[in-house]
Structure formats: C-alpha cells, structure tokens
Amino acid sequence: MAAYGRPTLRDLFDDSPTPHIAHPPRTHHREFYVATDGSFRVAGGGLGVVIETRDGERVARLSIPDDPPDNNVAEYRALHLGLDVLAARTPPGTRVGVLVDHDSLAANANRTVLAARRSDWRTHPVSIPSASRHHWRGIQARLREFGACRVARIPSGENPAHPLANAPDQYGHVNDEANRCVRPAPRIDRREEVPPPSRADRPASD
C-alpha cells in the first residue's frame, strides 16, 4: 500500500484536472496509475516513474540519469519510459490514469486519446518539441494500446516522480527493487457492499 501519510496516485488523480477534457475522470474504472517526471540540468538531469494499482500497491519505481537538451524533452522521455514499463507489467486492455506536471504534455496526450477513440473528433493540433518527436510516436503507440487512458496535470511538488527525476544519484537504489507484476484487488460489486450503520437495520425494502 502507499506509504503512511502519502496520498496514493489514485487520490492525486481524483483531485487533479485533466487538460482538454471537460468532464471529470471515472477513476473507479482505472486499474493502474503511473506518475512520471523529467528534469533538465546543465550537469545532467533524470527521469522518474512511479506505478501503483488503484489500491495504492506499488508496482514499480525508476530513477534514471538522463541528459536531455531541455526540460520539455525530459518530460516526454519520462512519459515514454513510464508507459513502456506500465505496458510491460499490465494485461492488454488495461484502464490507466497518468499523472504529469507538464500542461502541454497532458493536453497533447488527452487529445491523442480522444482522437483515437473518435475518428470524427475535431481537436486542436498538437505541438511537439522537435527533439521529442520520436518519443512522441512511442507515447502515441502506447496510449492506443490501453483500454482507456486519461492524463491529469499535477503540481511538481505533489508529483511523487519529481524527486526521482531530480536526484537520480540519491534514488538510484529504487532501480534495484525486484520486478513486480501486481494486480489490483477485484472491484466490489455495489450490490454486495455493507450498508452504513444508519441503514444497517432497515428492512430490505427501504
């Protein structure tokens, strides 16, 4: 489960906007969540990835040193990495929620998902950093493989992948964690849920 005092990725996703999508996400239909972040520094940056099930069970963490030309490219590289790892750990048709702290990346990804679902969907054209075009193709391919996907934008300070991306020299040990293929607990059928105390003693006909 998630560390005590730290919100799960699902909780963060629930409370975050999904750029280019006017309606709220149906988060109870997501099985997995992935948070990614990329950092750029003259001395070298990094890529961070955190993956959890909807129950908050950790699936994977990565903190990889990288040398991107700028911060925009770093963000695209990080999302590409996170989606690749997520796809390798989940069955086909998985419904996922994605968290990034980059506005245009979140909007571009959501536009791509919407366009793939509806051939008649008219959306604003995406604008991709030229140095990220190859990673963008990989991101598009991965987004289309999932059963459903939506990208939420969260502040950098709340992104659990942020420290992994910004200090790979300190968090490199997470890359040695054993590979896990965790499946979320089955969803509860609402017909079988226990009623709250105020209704527990009422007749079934109520």
C-alpha positions as CSV (number, residue, x, y, z in Angstrom):
1,M,0.0,0.0,0.0
2,A,1.0,3.6,-0.2
3,A,3.4,5.0,2.5
4,Y,1.6,6.3,5.6
5,G,0.7,10.0,5.1
6,R,1.3,10.0,1.4
7,P,-1.7,10.0,-1.0
8,T,-2.0,7.2,-3.5
9,L,-1.7,8.0,-7.2
10,R,-5.4,7.4,-7.5
11,D,-6.1,10.0,-4.8
12,L,-3.9,12.5,-6.7
13,F,-5.6,11.7,-9.9
14,D,-9.0,12.2,-8.4
15,D,-8.1,15.7,-7.3
16,S,-6.3,16.9,-10.4
17,P,-7.6,18.4,-13.7
18,T,-7.4,16.5,-16.9
19,P,-6.5,19.1,-19.6
20,H,-8.6,19.2,-22.7
21,I,-11.3,17.1,-21.1
22,A,-14.3,19.0,-19.7
23,H,-15.8,16.2,-17.7
24,P,-14.3,14.5,-14.6
25,P,-12.5,11.2,-14.9
26,R,-14.2,8.0,-14.0
27,T,-11.4,6.9,-11.7
28,H,-13.2,3.9,-10.3
29,H,-12.7,2.3,-13.7
30,R,-8.9,2.5,-13.6
31,E,-6.8,-0.4,-12.7
32,F,-3.4,1.2,-12.7
33,Y,-1.9,4.7,-12.3
34,V,1.5,6.0,-13.4
35,A,3.2,9.3,-12.5
36,T,6.2,10.5,-14.5
37,D,8.6,13.4,-14.4
38,G,11.7,14.5,-16.3
39,S,14.3,17.0,-15.2
40,F,16.9,19.1,-17.0
41,R,20.1,20.4,-15.6
42,V,23.3,21.6,-17.2
43,A,25.1,19.0,-15.1
44,G,22.7,16.3,-16.1
45,G,19.0,15.5,-15.4
46,G,16.9,12.5,-14.8
47,L,13.7,10.5,-15.4
48,G,11.3,9.5,-12.7
49,V,8.5,6.9,-12.8
50,V,6.1,5.6,-10.1
51,I,3.4,3.0,-10.9
52,E,0.7,1.8,-8.5
53,T,-2.5,-0.2,-8.6
54,R,-5.8,1.5,-7.9
55,D,-5.4,0.2,-4.3
56,G,-2.2,2.0,-3.8
57,E,0.0,-1.1,-4.1
58,R,3.4,-0.2,-5.6
59,V,4.2,-1.9,-8.9
60,A,7.5,-0.1,-9.9
61,R,9.7,2.9,-9.3
62,L,12.5,4.2,-11.5
63,S,15.1,7.0,-11.1
64,I,17.2,7.1,-14.2
65,P,20.0,9.6,-15.0
66,D,19.5,11.3,-18.4
67,D,21.0,14.2,-20.4
68,P,18.1,15.8,-22.2
69,P,18.6,19.0,-24.2
70,D,15.8,20.8,-22.3
71,N,13.1,20.3,-19.8
72,N,10.3,19.8,-22.4
73,V,12.2,16.9,-23.9
74,A,12.9,15.4,-20.5
75,E,9.1,15.3,-19.7
76,Y,8.3,13.5,-23.0
77,R,11.1,11.0,-22.4
78,A,9.9,10.3,-18.9
79,L,6.3,9.7,-20.0
80,H,7.5,7.4,-22.8
81,L,9.6,5.4,-20.3
82,G,6.7,5.2,-17.8
83,L,4.2,4.0,-20.4
84,D,6.6,1.4,-21.7
85,V,7.2,0.0,-18.2
86,L,3.4,0.1,-17.4
87,A,2.6,-1.7,-20.7
88,A,5.1,-4.4,-19.8
89,R,3.5,-5.0,-16.4
90,T,-0.2,-5.0,-17.3
91,P,-2.5,-7.1,-19.4
92,P,-4.0,-5.9,-22.7
93,G,-6.9,-3.5,-22.4
94,T,-5.9,-2.1,-19.0
95,R,-7.5,1.1,-18.0
96,V,-5.0,3.6,-16.7
97,G,-4.6,7.0,-15.2
98,V,-1.5,9.1,-15.9
99,L,-0.1,12.0,-13.9
100,V,2.4,14.5,-15.2
101,D,3.3,18.1,-14.1
102,H,3.6,19.5,-17.7
103,D,0.5,21.2,-19.1
104,S,1.1,20.8,-22.8
105,L,2.2,17.2,-22.5
106,A,-1.0,16.4,-20.6
107,A,-3.2,18.2,-23.1
108,N,-1.4,16.6,-26.1
109,A,-1.8,13.1,-24.7
110,N,-5.5,13.6,-23.9
111,R,-6.1,15.0,-27.4
112,T,-4.4,11.9,-28.9
113,V,-6.6,9.6,-26.8
114,L,-9.8,11.4,-27.8
115,A,-8.9,11.4,-31.4
116,A,-8.1,7.7,-31.4
117,R,-11.5,6.9,-29.8
118,R,-13.5,9.0,-32.2
119,S,-12.5,9.3,-35.9
120,D,-14.8,12.3,-36.2
121,W,-13.4,14.1,-33.2
122,R,-12.1,17.6,-34.1
123,T,-9.4,18.8,-31.7
124,H,-6.7,21.3,-31.6
125,P,-3.5,20.2,-33.3
126,V,-0.7,19.0,-31.0
127,S,2.6,20.9,-30.9
128,I,5.5,18.6,-30.0
129,P,9.1,19.7,-29.3
130,S,11.2,18.7,-32.4
131,A,13.7,16.8,-30.3
132,S,10.8,14.7,-28.8
133,R,9.2,13.6,-32.0
134,H,10.5,10.0,-31.8
135,H,9.4,9.7,-28.1
136,W,6.0,11.2,-29.0
137,R,5.5,8.4,-31.6
138,G,6.2,5.9,-28.8
139,I,3.8,7.7,-26.4
140,Q,1.1,7.7,-29.0
141,A,1.5,4.0,-29.7
142,R,1.3,3.1,-26.0
143,L,-1.7,5.3,-25.4
144,R,-3.6,3.5,-28.1
145,E,-2.8,0.1,-26.6
146,F,-4.5,0.7,-23.3
147,G,-8.2,0.0,-22.9
148,A,-8.7,3.6,-21.6
149,C,-6.3,6.3,-20.6
150,R,-6.5,9.8,-19.3
151,V,-3.8,12.2,-18.3
152,A,-4.1,14.5,-15.3
153,R,-1.9,17.5,-14.6
154,I,-0.5,17.8,-11.0
155,P,1.9,20.4,-9.4
156,S,5.5,19.4,-9.4
157,G,5.6,19.5,-5.6
158,E,2.9,16.8,-5.4
159,N,4.3,14.6,-8.1
160,P,5.9,11.5,-6.4
161,A,8.1,11.0,-9.5
162,H,9.6,14.5,-9.1
163,P,12.3,13.7,-6.6
164,L,13.2,10.5,-8.5
165,A,13.8,12.6,-11.6
166,N,15.6,15.4,-9.9
167,A,18.0,13.3,-7.8
168,P,18.8,10.1,-9.6
169,D,22.1,10.0,-7.7
170,Q,20.2,9.7,-4.4
171,Y,17.4,7.5,-5.6
172,G,19.2,5.1,-7.9
173,H,18.6,2.3,-5.4
174,V,14.9,2.1,-6.4
175,N,16.0,0.7,-9.7
176,D,17.2,-2.4,-7.9
177,E,13.8,-3.2,-6.4
178,A,12.5,-6.6,-7.5
179,N,10.2,-6.7,-10.5
180,R,6.6,-6.9,-9.5
181,C,3.5,-7.8,-11.5
182,V,0.8,-6.7,-9.1
183,R,-2.8,-7.0,-9.9
184,P,-5.3,-4.7,-8.1
185,A,-7.9,-6.3,-5.9
186,P,-11.2,-7.1,-7.7
187,R,-13.7,-4.2,-7.7
188,I,-16.5,-4.6,-5.1
189,D,-19.9,-5.2,-6.6
190,R,-22.0,-2.4,-5.1
191,R,-24.9,-4.8,-4.6
192,E,-22.7,-6.7,-2.1
193,E,-21.4,-3.6,-0.2
194,V,-22.3,-3.4,3.6
195,P,-24.7,-0.6,4.2
196,P,-23.6,2.2,6.6
197,P,-24.6,1.9,10.3
198,S,-27.6,4.3,9.9
199,R,-29.1,1.9,7.3
200,A,-27.9,-1.4,8.5
201,D,-31.1,-2.3,10.5
202,R,-33.6,-1.0,7.9
203,P,-35.8,-3.5,6.1
204,A,-34.5,-4.7,2.7
205,S,-37.5,-3.0,1.1
206,D,-36.2,0.5,2.1
